[in-house]
Amino acid sequence: MKIIGQAAVTRPVIVPKPRRKVVDVVLWILVVPAAVWAVARLSGSERGPLVQFMAFTPYVAGWSLLPVVLAVAGRRWTTAVVAAIVVVVFAAIVLPRARTGDQGPSAGVALHVMTSNMYAGGADPATVVKLVRENDVAVLAVQEFTPAARKALTDAGLDQLLPYASLADTPDYAGSGVYSRFPVTGAGWKQNLGGFRQAYATIQPPGAAPLLIESAHPLAPSSLTARKGWQTDLANEPEADPNGPPRILLGDFNATLDHASLRALIATGYRDAADATGKGLAATWPYYGQFVLPRVTIDHVLVDKRIGVRETSAHRIPRTDHRALIASLTVPAA
C-alpha cells in the first residue's frame, strides 16, 4: 500500500497461478460427483452400488450447496454456474416432498391405516397397540412378523381392536400380516423372489367400497445378488388397477422415492401418502441397534389415486429399527 497525499491505494492481491490451479481442482472435485449423482438420479441408473447410494440423495442435495458457496467466494464463476445448476436440479427432485402436493379426493369415508416393520418380531407390542388405539387405526400391516410377535400383540389387546386378520407369520424375518377392524375376505399371502411373505385381504368399511390391502416387503438391496431380487420384487408388486377395487399397498419397500423402481410402481396409479402431505422426507429407518447410516425413508403407504390422503405421521416404536407410519385416508363411498 502506498500513501499518496491523504488517499490510500490498495493493490489487488494476486494469487499465484499454482495455488489458483489447486483451488480450481478442489472445487471441481466437489462439483463433479454431485453432478454425476444428479444425472444418475434423473436417468434412473440403478445398477451395482448405485442402488444403495441412491437412497441418500437428499443428503447429497444438501451437500451440493457447498461448492456453490466456495466457488462464489473464490470468484470462480464458471464453476459457480455449474454448481448452481446442480443445486437447482437437486432442489427440483427433493424439495417437492417437503410441501403438500396432490392429496386426492376429500369426499368419502375416513380410514386410518398403519404399517410397522417389527424387526423379526422384536417391536414392543404395547406401543404398537397404543398407536392403534390412540390413532383410531382400522388397518394395520406388519412385516418381519413372527409367531412370538403374533402372540405378544394378542396379549397386548390388539385382537380386541382389530379382530379380523390375514396372517402369514414365520419364525424369522419373512413373516407378514394384515389386521383389520372390519371383516376380511380373500385373505392370503404370496412369497416374493427375495423370500419375504406379503399378506393381503379385501375389506369393506361401513359405507365404503371394497378395498384391497397388502403388506409390502420387497427384498433389501444388500448385495449384488440381492439387488437383482430387490428390483424383481418391486417390479412384481401389484400395480394400481383403475378398473378394479382401489388398492392400498403399505409396508417396508426397502426403497425411497429416489429409486426409479419405486417411482415406476407409483406411476401405475398410486400416490405416496407421505409425499402428498409434505412429509416425504420424514425418515423411517434405521432407528435401533448399532446402525451408523444416515436415516432414509423406505417405509411407505401407497394408495390408489381414487383414495385421498389427509395426513401422515411417523412414530418411534421401541426394539425395532423402523418407525411406524400412520396415514389418514379418505376412501371411496359405496
C-alpha positions as CSV (number, residue, x, y, z in Angstrom):
1,M,0.0,0.0,0.0
2,K,1.3,3.5,-0.9
3,I,0.2,6.7,0.7
4,I,-0.4,9.5,-1.9
5,G,-1.4,12.6,-0.2
6,Q,-4.2,11.6,2.1
7,A,-5.6,8.8,-0.1
8,A,-4.7,5.1,0.2
9,V,-4.4,3.0,-2.9
10,T,-4.9,-0.8,-2.4
11,R,-3.4,-3.0,-4.9
12,P,-5.3,-6.3,-5.8
13,V,-4.0,-9.4,-4.2
14,I,-2.8,-11.8,-6.9
15,V,-3.0,-15.4,-6.1
16,P,-0.1,-17.4,-7.5
17,K,-1.1,-19.5,-10.5
18,P,-0.1,-22.8,-8.9
19,R,-2.3,-22.1,-5.9
20,R,-5.2,-21.0,-8.2
21,K,-5.0,-24.3,-10.0
22,V,-5.1,-26.2,-6.8
23,V,-8.2,-24.3,-5.7
24,D,-9.9,-24.9,-9.1
25,V,-9.1,-28.6,-8.9
26,V,-10.5,-28.9,-5.4
27,L,-13.7,-27.1,-6.4
28,W,-14.3,-29.4,-9.4
29,I,-13.6,-32.4,-7.2
30,L,-16.6,-31.2,-5.1
31,V,-18.8,-30.3,-8.1
32,V,-18.3,-33.3,-10.4
33,P,-19.5,-36.1,-8.0
34,A,-22.7,-34.2,-7.2
35,A,-23.3,-33.5,-10.9
36,V,-22.8,-37.2,-11.7
37,W,-25.2,-38.2,-8.9
38,A,-27.8,-35.8,-10.2
39,V,-27.6,-37.3,-13.7
40,A,-27.8,-40.8,-12.3
41,R,-30.9,-39.9,-10.3
42,L,-32.6,-38.3,-13.3
43,S,-31.8,-41.2,-15.6
44,G,-32.8,-43.8,-13.1
45,S,-29.4,-45.5,-13.3
46,E,-29.9,-48.2,-10.6
47,R,-27.1,-50.7,-11.1
48,G,-24.5,-52.0,-8.7
49,P,-23.7,-50.0,-5.6
50,L,-25.7,-47.1,-7.0
51,V,-28.9,-48.8,-5.8
52,Q,-27.9,-48.4,-2.2
53,F,-26.3,-45.0,-2.6
54,M,-29.4,-43.5,-4.3
55,A,-31.3,-43.7,-1.1
56,F,-29.0,-40.9,0.3
57,T,-29.9,-38.4,-2.5
58,P,-31.5,-35.8,-0.1
59,Y,-28.1,-35.7,1.8
60,V,-26.2,-35.2,-1.4
61,A,-28.6,-32.4,-2.3
62,G,-27.8,-30.6,0.9
63,W,-24.0,-31.1,0.4
64,S,-24.2,-29.8,-3.2
65,L,-24.7,-26.3,-1.8
66,L,-21.1,-26.3,-0.5
67,P,-19.3,-26.0,-3.9
68,V,-21.6,-23.1,-4.9
69,V,-20.7,-21.1,-1.8
70,L,-17.0,-21.8,-2.2
71,A,-16.9,-21.1,-5.9
72,V,-18.7,-17.7,-5.4
73,A,-16.4,-16.8,-2.6
74,G,-13.4,-17.6,-4.8
75,R,-14.9,-15.8,-7.8
76,R,-14.7,-19.0,-9.9
77,W,-17.8,-18.0,-11.9
78,T,-17.8,-20.9,-14.4
79,T,-17.6,-23.4,-11.5
80,A,-20.2,-21.5,-9.6
81,V,-22.7,-21.6,-12.5
82,V,-22.2,-25.4,-13.0
83,A,-22.6,-26.0,-9.3
84,A,-25.7,-23.8,-9.1
85,I,-27.3,-25.8,-11.9
86,V,-26.7,-29.0,-10.0
87,V,-28.3,-27.4,-6.9
88,V,-31.4,-26.4,-8.9
89,V,-31.7,-30.0,-10.2
90,F,-31.5,-31.4,-6.7
91,A,-34.0,-28.8,-5.5
92,A,-36.5,-29.9,-8.2
93,I,-36.0,-33.5,-7.2
94,V,-36.1,-33.3,-3.4
95,L,-38.0,-30.1,-2.2
96,P,-41.4,-31.1,-3.5
97,R,-41.5,-33.8,-0.9
98,A,-41.5,-31.2,1.8
99,R,-44.6,-29.4,0.6
100,T,-48.2,-30.6,0.3
101,G,-49.0,-32.0,-3.1
102,D,-51.9,-33.7,-4.7
103,Q,-53.8,-35.2,-1.8
104,G,-56.6,-36.6,-3.9
105,P,-60.3,-36.7,-3.2
106,S,-61.6,-35.2,0.0
107,A,-65.1,-36.7,-0.1
108,G,-65.6,-40.3,1.1
109,V,-65.2,-42.5,4.1
110,A,-62.4,-41.8,6.6
111,L,-59.9,-44.7,7.2
112,H,-56.7,-44.7,9.3
113,V,-54.1,-47.2,8.3
114,M,-50.7,-48.1,9.8
115,T,-47.6,-50.1,8.8
116,S,-44.8,-51.3,11.1
117,N,-41.8,-53.5,10.4
118,M,-41.4,-55.4,13.7
119,Y,-37.7,-56.3,13.3
120,A,-38.1,-60.1,13.5
121,G,-40.9,-59.7,15.9
122,G,-38.9,-57.6,18.4
123,A,-41.1,-54.5,18.3
124,D,-42.7,-53.5,21.6
125,P,-46.3,-54.8,21.3
126,A,-47.7,-52.4,23.9
127,T,-46.5,-49.4,21.9
128,V,-48.0,-50.9,18.7
129,V,-51.4,-51.4,20.3
130,K,-51.2,-47.9,21.9
131,L,-50.6,-46.3,18.5
132,V,-53.5,-48.3,17.0
133,R,-55.9,-47.3,19.8
134,E,-54.9,-43.6,20.0
135,N,-54.9,-43.0,16.3
136,D,-58.1,-44.8,15.5
137,V,-56.2,-47.2,13.2
138,A,-58.6,-49.6,11.4
139,V,-56.0,-51.4,9.3
140,L,-52.5,-52.5,10.5
141,A,-49.9,-54.0,8.2
142,V,-46.9,-55.7,9.8
143,Q,-43.6,-57.1,8.3
144,E,-40.9,-59.3,9.9
145,F,-43.8,-60.8,11.7
146,T,-43.1,-63.9,13.9
147,P,-45.3,-66.3,15.9
148,A,-44.0,-64.7,19.1
149,A,-45.0,-61.3,17.9
150,R,-48.4,-62.5,17.0
151,K,-48.9,-63.9,20.5
152,A,-47.5,-60.7,22.1
153,L,-49.8,-58.5,20.1
154,T,-52.8,-60.6,21.1
155,D,-51.7,-60.5,24.8
156,A,-51.4,-56.7,24.5
157,G,-55.0,-56.4,23.3
158,L,-54.7,-55.9,19.5
159,D,-57.3,-58.6,18.7
160,Q,-59.9,-56.6,20.6
161,L,-59.2,-53.5,18.5
162,L,-58.6,-55.3,15.2
163,P,-60.4,-58.7,15.4
164,Y,-60.0,-59.7,11.8
165,A,-56.8,-60.6,10.1
166,S,-54.8,-62.2,7.3
167,L,-51.6,-63.5,8.9
168,A,-48.5,-65.2,7.5
169,D,-46.1,-65.2,10.4
170,T,-42.7,-67.1,10.2
171,P,-40.0,-67.7,12.9
172,D,-37.6,-65.4,11.0
173,Y,-37.7,-62.1,9.0
174,A,-40.0,-63.3,6.3
175,G,-43.4,-63.0,8.1
176,S,-46.2,-60.6,7.2
177,G,-49.7,-59.7,8.4
178,V,-52.7,-57.5,7.9
179,Y,-55.0,-56.8,10.9
180,S,-58.4,-55.2,10.3
181,R,-61.3,-53.7,12.3
182,F,-63.6,-54.9,9.5
183,P,-64.3,-58.5,8.3
184,V,-61.8,-59.6,5.6
185,T,-62.4,-61.7,2.5
186,G,-60.0,-63.2,0.0
187,A,-57.3,-63.5,2.7
188,G,-54.0,-65.0,1.8
189,W,-50.3,-64.4,1.2
190,K,-47.7,-64.6,-1.5
191,Q,-43.9,-65.1,-1.3
192,N,-41.5,-62.7,-3.1
193,L,-38.5,-63.9,-5.0
194,G,-36.5,-62.5,-2.1
195,G,-38.3,-64.9,0.3
196,F,-40.5,-62.4,2.2
197,R,-44.2,-63.1,2.5
198,Q,-46.8,-60.4,1.7
199,A,-50.2,-60.9,3.4
200,Y,-53.2,-59.5,1.7
201,A,-57.0,-59.2,2.1
202,T,-60.1,-57.4,1.0
203,I,-62.0,-55.2,3.4
204,Q,-65.1,-53.1,3.2
205,P,-65.5,-50.4,5.8
206,P,-69.1,-49.4,6.5
207,G,-70.4,-47.0,3.8
208,A,-67.3,-47.6,1.7
209,A,-66.5,-49.6,-1.4
210,P,-64.3,-52.8,-1.1
211,L,-60.6,-52.1,-0.7
212,L,-57.6,-54.4,-1.4
213,I,-55.0,-54.3,1.3
214,E,-51.5,-55.7,1.0
215,S,-48.5,-55.7,3.4
216,A,-45.5,-55.0,1.1
217,H,-41.9,-56.1,1.8
218,P,-39.6,-56.4,-1.2
219,L,-36.1,-57.8,-0.6
220,A,-33.5,-55.3,0.6
221,P,-30.7,-54.5,-1.9
222,S,-27.9,-55.5,0.4
223,S,-25.7,-57.3,-2.1
224,L,-25.2,-57.7,-5.9
225,T,-27.4,-60.8,-5.9
226,A,-30.0,-59.2,-3.6
227,R,-30.2,-56.1,-5.8
228,K,-31.5,-58.2,-8.6
229,G,-34.1,-59.8,-6.3
230,W,-35.0,-56.3,-5.0
231,Q,-35.6,-55.0,-8.5
232,T,-37.7,-58.0,-9.4
233,D,-39.7,-57.9,-6.1
234,L,-40.5,-54.2,-6.8
235,A,-41.5,-54.9,-10.4
236,N,-43.8,-57.7,-9.2
237,E,-45.6,-55.6,-6.6
238,P,-49.3,-55.3,-7.6
239,E,-49.9,-52.3,-9.9
240,A,-52.8,-50.0,-9.3
241,D,-55.8,-51.1,-11.3
242,P,-58.3,-48.3,-12.2
243,N,-60.8,-51.0,-13.3
244,G,-60.7,-52.9,-10.1
245,P,-61.2,-52.2,-6.4
246,P,-58.9,-49.5,-5.0
247,R,-55.7,-50.8,-3.5
248,I,-53.6,-49.8,-0.5
249,L,-50.1,-51.1,-0.6
250,L,-48.2,-50.3,2.6
251,G,-45.1,-51.6,4.3
252,D,-41.3,-51.7,4.2
253,F,-40.4,-51.2,0.5
254,N,-36.7,-51.1,1.1
255,A,-36.7,-48.2,-1.4
256,T,-37.0,-44.4,-1.4
257,L,-38.6,-42.0,-3.8
258,D,-35.1,-41.6,-5.4
259,H,-35.3,-45.2,-6.7
260,A,-36.6,-45.5,-10.2
261,S,-38.1,-48.9,-9.4
262,L,-40.4,-47.5,-6.7
263,R,-41.3,-44.5,-8.9
264,A,-42.3,-46.9,-11.7
265,L,-44.6,-48.7,-9.3
266,I,-46.2,-45.4,-8.1
267,A,-46.6,-44.3,-11.7
268,T,-49.1,-47.2,-12.3
269,G,-51.7,-45.2,-10.5
270,Y,-50.6,-44.8,-6.8
271,R,-49.8,-41.8,-4.7
272,D,-47.3,-41.8,-1.9
273,A,-49.2,-40.7,1.2
274,A,-46.3,-39.0,3.0
275,D,-45.1,-37.3,-0.2
276,A,-48.7,-36.0,-0.8
277,T,-48.8,-34.4,2.7
278,G,-45.4,-32.8,2.6
279,K,-43.8,-35.5,4.8
280,G,-41.9,-37.2,2.1
281,L,-38.5,-36.5,3.8
282,A,-39.6,-38.0,7.1
283,A,-37.1,-40.8,7.7
284,T,-38.3,-44.2,8.8
285,W,-35.0,-46.3,9.1
286,P,-32.7,-47.1,10.9
287,Y,-33.8,-46.2,14.4
288,Y,-32.5,-49.1,16.5
289,G,-29.3,-51.1,17.0
290,Q,-25.7,-50.2,16.0
291,F,-26.6,-48.6,12.7
292,V,-24.4,-45.6,11.7
293,L,-26.0,-45.0,8.3
294,P,-27.9,-41.7,7.6
295,R,-31.6,-42.2,8.1
296,V,-33.8,-42.7,5.0
297,T,-37.4,-43.1,4.0
298,I,-38.1,-46.7,3.0
299,D,-41.5,-47.3,4.6
300,H,-44.5,-46.1,2.5
301,V,-48.2,-46.0,2.3
302,L,-49.2,-46.2,-1.4
303,V,-52.8,-45.6,-2.2
304,D,-54.8,-45.8,-5.4
305,K,-55.4,-42.3,-6.8
306,R,-59.1,-42.7,-6.1
307,I,-58.2,-42.6,-2.4
308,G,-57.5,-39.2,-0.7
309,V,-54.8,-38.6,1.8
310,R,-55.4,-36.2,4.7
311,E,-52.4,-36.6,7.0
312,T,-49.4,-38.9,7.7
313,S,-47.1,-39.3,10.7
314,A,-44.1,-41.4,11.7
315,H,-43.8,-42.9,15.2
316,R,-40.9,-44.5,17.1
317,I,-41.5,-48.0,18.5
318,P,-39.0,-49.5,21.0
319,R,-37.0,-52.5,19.8
320,T,-37.5,-52.1,16.1
321,D,-35.3,-50.3,13.6
322,H,-38.2,-48.9,11.6
323,R,-40.6,-46.1,12.6
324,A,-44.3,-46.9,12.2
325,L,-46.1,-44.9,9.5
326,I,-49.8,-43.9,10.0
327,A,-51.9,-42.4,7.3
328,S,-55.3,-40.8,7.5
329,L,-57.2,-41.6,4.3
330,T,-60.5,-40.9,2.5
331,V,-61.7,-43.9,0.6
332,P,-64.5,-44.1,-2.0
333,A,-68.0,-44.4,-0.7
334,A,-70.0,-47.4,-1.7
